[in-house]
Amino acid sequence: MKSLKISAFALLCTLISVAQGLAHENPRSVNEDLKDRIVQLIDHPDLSKLEDGPKYHAEIEFIVTRQNQVLVLAVYTNNTYLEEYLKEKLNYRSINLKGVQRMTPYRITVNFVKP
């Protein structure tokens, strides 16, 4: 009876270890995939219109609607051209990724370097 309990406990520990190992097989998270898709949608802005410096960054706060479209809530940057460009490129663009939470705010930071 005692060996049966020990065997059952060992089997349980093994199953838990295997389950945790399988859970970590996917190194990319949904947030990384989402950021990559957002960067693809942004394309390449014309930074020659900007005069401040060689580097720019923007924080984009958005949600993914039930129709799988990006809806920009806010763009935090010091440059109005960049803000308008990001809103124009992202608003109502279709995004189909598995695992994305609908109607949940996301915030990503995007960096731009002037050539």
N, C-alpha and C positions, 0 to 999 in steps of 0.2 A: 504494500500500500504506500509506504514511504517512497519507494523508488518510482512509483507511478506519479506521485505528486511532483517529485523532482524532475521527471521526464516531461511532464506537462508544463511545468514552469520554464524549463529550458526551451521547449518548443515555442512557448509564448514569447520569450525574449528574442528568439531567432526571428519569429514573424515580425515583431516590432522593429527589429534592426533592418530587416529587408524592406519593410514598408517605408522607413525613413530614408533608406538609400534610394529607393525608387522615386520618392518625392523630390529628391535633390538632383535628379538626372537632367532636368531642364534648366540650364544655367541662365537663360534669358528670361527675364520677367515680362509681364504684360506692359509694365511702365516703360521698359526699354524699347519694346516693339512699338509702343504708342509714340514715343519720342522720335524714333526713326521714321515713322510714317509722317509725323508732323514736319520733320525736316525735309522729307521728300516733297511735301505739299508746298513748302515755302519756296523751294527752288533756289535761285540765286538772285538776290536783290541787287539792284544797281547801286553800289555803295559809292560810286564816284560823285553822286549828288550830295554826299555828306562831307562836311568840312571840319568837324570837331577833332577827329583823331583817327588812328589806324584800326582801333578795336572798338566794337560795340557789343552790347548785350541787351537782351530783353527777357523779361519773365512773362510768360503767357499763361493766363488762367482761362480755362475753358471746360466745357462739358461735352460729352457725346450724347446726342439726343436719342430718343427711341428709334428714330429713322436712320441711325448710324451716321449722323452728320455732326461735324464739329461746330460748336457755337462758342465764339470767343466772348468771355465775360469781361476781361480786362487785359491790357498790355502795359507792363510797367517798364518804361524806358524813358530816357531823356530826349529822345529824338522823335519829333512828330511824324517825319517822313517814314521812319521805320515802323512806328506804331500803326499808321494807316496802311502801309504795305502789308504788314502781318495780318491785320484784320481782313483786308481784301483777299489775300491768298488763302486764308483758312476758313472764314465764315461760310457755313453751309456746304463745305466740301465733304464728300462721302468718304467714310473710313470704315473698313470692314476688318476688324480684328477680333479674334476669339478671346474671351475673358475680360473684355473691357466692361467696366461698370457703367451702365447708362445713368444719366442724370446725376452723376457724381463729379464734383469739381476736381480737376487736375491742374497742376501747376508745373511747368517746365521752364528751364532756363536755356536760351539759345544764344550762342556767341557768334559774332560775325567779325571777320578780319578783312580789312580793306587791302586789295592787291597792290 
